[in-house]
Amino acid sequence: MTALRLLVVLAGGFACGCSALTPFATMPANAPKGVVDPRPRVAICVNPLKTSPEQAQQAAQAQCLGNTVAEQVTGNDYWLDVCPLAVPARITFVCTPKK
């Protein structure tokens, strides 16, 4: 009975957490050592199985201020201290002024 109860609780948690799969802003990765880049950096936590690259770019663009464009500077990294398990991948972008 305890295993069934645990299964019900876990299933309920997953069902309620479906909206947790949407991309959201988080702390960006630092620039590589020796690289000086004054452009603002933003990062988005995504679930790579549910989030398209276009959705991640749109979420990053929403974080960039002013007349700038979000450009991806890293691939996915998986540090669970900045993104939760449901959306484990972090993608870092820089906000580049529009030309």
C-alpha positions as protocol buffer text, in pm:
chain_id: "A"
residue {
  index: 1
  type: MET
  ca { x: 0 y: 0 z: 0 }
}
residue {
  index: 2
  type: THR
  ca { x: 288 y: 238 z: 71 }
}
residue {
  index: 3
  type: ALA
  ca { x: 430 y: 193 z: -281 }
}
residue {
  index: 4
  type: LEU
  ca { x: 88 y: 267 z: -433 }
}
residue {
  index: 5
  type: ARG
  ca { x: 55 y: 580 z: -220 }
}
residue {
  index: 6
  type: LEU
  ca { x: 401 y: 696 z: -330 }
}
residue {
  index: 7
  type: LEU
  ca { x: 310 y: 632 z: -694 }
}
residue {
  index: 8
  type: VAL
  ca { x: -10 y: 837 z: -661 }
}
residue {
  index: 9
  type: VAL
  ca { x: 176 y: 1127 z: -498 }
}
residue {
  index: 10
  type: LEU
  ca { x: 445 y: 1125 z: -768 }
}
residue {
  index: 11
  type: ALA
  ca { x: 190 y: 1105 z: -1050 }
}
residue {
  index: 12
  type: GLY
  ca { x: -2 y: 1396 z: -901 }
}
residue {
  index: 13
  type: GLY
  ca { x: 315 y: 1598 z: -869 }
}
residue {
  index: 14
  type: PHE
  ca { x: 404 y: 1540 z: -1233 }
}
residue {
  index: 15
  type: ALA
  ca { x: 50 y: 1624 z: -1347 }
}
residue {
  index: 16
  type: CYS
  ca { x: 47 y: 1949 z: -1150 }
}
residue {
  index: 17
  type: GLY
  ca { x: 395 y: 2043 z: -1265 }
}
residue {
  index: 18
  type: CYS
  ca { x: 323 y: 2040 z: -1638 }
}
residue {
  index: 19
  type: SER
  ca { x: 342 y: 2419 z: -1651 }
}
residue {
  index: 20
  type: ALA
  ca { x: 686 y: 2391 z: -1491 }
}
residue {
  index: 21
  type: LEU
  ca { x: 815 y: 2272 z: -1830 }
}
residue {
  index: 22
  type: THR
  ca { x: 793 y: 2620 z: -1981 }
}
residue {
  index: 23
  type: PRO
  ca { x: 1126 y: 2802 z: -2030 }
}
residue {
  index: 24
  type: PHE
  ca { x: 1222 y: 3063 z: -1771 }
}
residue {
  index: 25
  type: ALA
  ca { x: 1509 y: 3302 z: -1697 }
}
residue {
  index: 26
  type: THR
  ca { x: 1794 y: 3204 z: -1465 }
}
residue {
  index: 27
  type: MET
  ca { x: 2150 y: 3304 z: -1380 }
}
residue {
  index: 28
  type: PRO
  ca { x: 2367 y: 3310 z: -1696 }
}
residue {
  index: 29
  type: ALA
  ca { x: 2697 y: 3127 z: -1733 }
}
residue {
  index: 30
  type: ASN
  ca { x: 3008 y: 3342 z: -1697 }
}
residue {
  index: 31
  type: ALA
  ca { x: 3213 y: 3434 z: -2000 }
}
residue {
  index: 32
  type: PRO
  ca { x: 3509 y: 3200 z: -2055 }
}
residue {
  index: 33
  type: LYS
  ca { x: 3831 y: 3287 z: -1871 }
}
residue {
  index: 34
  type: GLY
  ca { x: 4024 y: 3558 z: -2048 }
}
residue {
  index: 35
  type: VAL
  ca { x: 3724 y: 3677 z: -2251 }
}
residue {
  index: 36
  type: VAL
  ca { x: 3603 y: 4028 z: -2179 }
}
residue {
  index: 37
  type: ASP
  ca { x: 3253 y: 4078 z: -2315 }
}
residue {
  index: 38
  type: PRO
  ca { x: 3065 y: 4388 z: -2193 }
}
residue {
  index: 39
  type: ARG
  ca { x: 2733 y: 4278 z: -2343 }
}
residue {
  index: 40
  type: PRO
  ca { x: 2462 y: 4175 z: -2096 }
}
residue {
  index: 41
  type: ARG
  ca { x: 2417 y: 3800 z: -2057 }
}
residue {
  index: 42
  type: VAL
  ca { x: 2084 y: 3623 z: -2000 }
}
residue {
  index: 43
  type: ALA
  ca { x: 2010 y: 3255 z: -1956 }
}
residue {
  index: 44
  type: ILE
  ca { x: 1702 y: 3041 z: -1999 }
}
residue {
  index: 45
  type: CYS
  ca { x: 1624 y: 2707 z: -1833 }
}
residue {
  index: 46
  type: VAL
  ca { x: 1461 y: 2471 z: -2083 }
}
residue {
  index: 47
  type: ASN
  ca { x: 1354 y: 2112 z: -2119 }
}
residue {
  index: 48
  type: PRO
  ca { x: 1528 y: 2011 z: -2443 }
}
residue {
  index: 49
  type: LEU
  ca { x: 1262 y: 1746 z: -2508 }
}
residue {
  index: 50
  type: LYS
  ca { x: 978 y: 2000 z: -2489 }
}
residue {
  index: 51
  type: THR
  ca { x: 1131 y: 2336 z: -2584 }
}
residue {
  index: 52
  type: SER
  ca { x: 1228 y: 2426 z: -2939 }
}
residue {
  index: 53
  type: PRO
  ca { x: 1532 y: 2647 z: -3005 }
}
residue {
  index: 54
  type: GLU
  ca { x: 1292 y: 2916 z: -3126 }
}
residue {
  index: 55
  type: GLN
  ca { x: 1101 y: 2911 z: -2795 }
}
residue {
  index: 56
  type: ALA
  ca { x: 1426 y: 2942 z: -2600 }
}
residue {
  index: 57
  type: GLN
  ca { x: 1537 y: 3232 z: -2821 }
}
residue {
  index: 58
  type: GLN
  ca { x: 1202 y: 3408 z: -2772 }
}
residue {
  index: 59
  type: ALA
  ca { x: 1229 y: 3369 z: -2394 }
}
residue {
  index: 60
  type: ALA
  ca { x: 1583 y: 3510 z: -2403 }
}
residue {
  index: 61
  type: GLN
  ca { x: 1474 y: 3798 z: -2626 }
}
residue {
  index: 62
  type: ALA
  ca { x: 1211 y: 3890 z: -2366 }
}
residue {
  index: 63
  type: GLN
  ca { x: 1493 y: 3926 z: -2110 }
}
residue {
  index: 64
  type: CYS
  ca { x: 1708 y: 4154 z: -2328 }
}
residue {
  index: 65
  type: LEU
  ca { x: 1639 y: 4522 z: -2274 }
}
residue {
  index: 66
  type: GLY
  ca { x: 1621 y: 4803 z: -2524 }
}
residue {
  index: 67
  type: ASN
  ca { x: 1713 y: 4774 z: -2887 }
}
residue {
  index: 68
  type: THR
  ca { x: 1905 y: 4445 z: -2859 }
}
residue {
  index: 69
  type: VAL
  ca { x: 1892 y: 4093 z: -3001 }
}
residue {
  index: 70
  type: ALA
  ca { x: 1947 y: 3775 z: -2798 }
}
residue {
  index: 71
  type: GLU
  ca { x: 2227 y: 3567 z: -2952 }
}
residue {
  index: 72
  type: GLN
  ca { x: 2307 y: 3220 z: -2819 }
}
residue {
  index: 73
  type: VAL
  ca { x: 2666 y: 3189 z: -2693 }
}
residue {
  index: 74
  type: THR
  ca { x: 2661 y: 2844 z: -2531 }
}
residue {
  index: 75
  type: GLY
  ca { x: 2500 y: 2510 z: -2592 }
}
residue {
  index: 76
  type: ASN
  ca { x: 2302 y: 2337 z: -2320 }
}
residue {
  index: 77
  type: ASP
  ca { x: 2469 y: 2292 z: -1985 }
}
residue {
  index: 78
  type: TYR
  ca { x: 2315 y: 2085 z: -1708 }
}
residue {
  index: 79
  type: TRP
  ca { x: 2395 y: 2239 z: -1369 }
}
residue {
  index: 80
  type: LEU
  ca { x: 2102 y: 2146 z: -1146 }
}
residue {
  index: 81
  type: ASP
  ca { x: 2192 y: 2423 z: -902 }
}
residue {
  index: 82
  type: VAL
  ca { x: 2059 y: 2683 z: -1152 }
}
residue {
  index: 83
  type: CYS
  ca { x: 1782 y: 2486 z: -1328 }
}
residue {
  index: 84
  type: PRO
  ca { x: 1547 y: 2229 z: -1171 }
}
residue {
  index: 85
  type: LEU
  ca { x: 1515 y: 1871 z: -1285 }
}
residue {
  index: 86
  type: ALA
  ca { x: 1200 y: 1933 z: -1493 }
}
residue {
  index: 87
  type: VAL
  ca { x: 1383 y: 2193 z: -1708 }
}
residue {
  index: 88
  type: PRO
  ca { x: 1747 y: 2091 z: -1660 }
}
residue {
  index: 89
  type: ALA
  ca { x: 1922 y: 2261 z: -1952 }
}
residue {
  index: 90
  type: ARG
  ca { x: 2055 y: 2615 z: -1930 }
}
residue {
  index: 91
  type: ILE
  ca { x: 2124 y: 2811 z: -2249 }
}
residue {
  index: 92
  type: THR
  ca { x: 2316 y: 3139 z: -2221 }
}
residue {
  index: 93
  type: PHE
  ca { x: 2262 y: 3430 z: -2460 }
}
residue {
  index: 94
  type: VAL
  ca { x: 2420 y: 3774 z: -2498 }
}
residue {
  index: 95
  type: CYS
  ca { x: 2213 y: 4083 z: -2574 }
}
residue {
  index: 96
  type: THR
  ca { x: 2374 y: 4241 z: -2880 }
}
residue {
  index: 97
  type: PRO
  ca { x: 2272 y: 4588 z: -3004 }
}
residue {
  index: 98
  type: LYS
  ca { x: 2068 y: 4580 z: -3326 }
}
residue {
  index: 99
  type: LYS
  ca { x: 2253 y: 4707 z: -3632 }
}
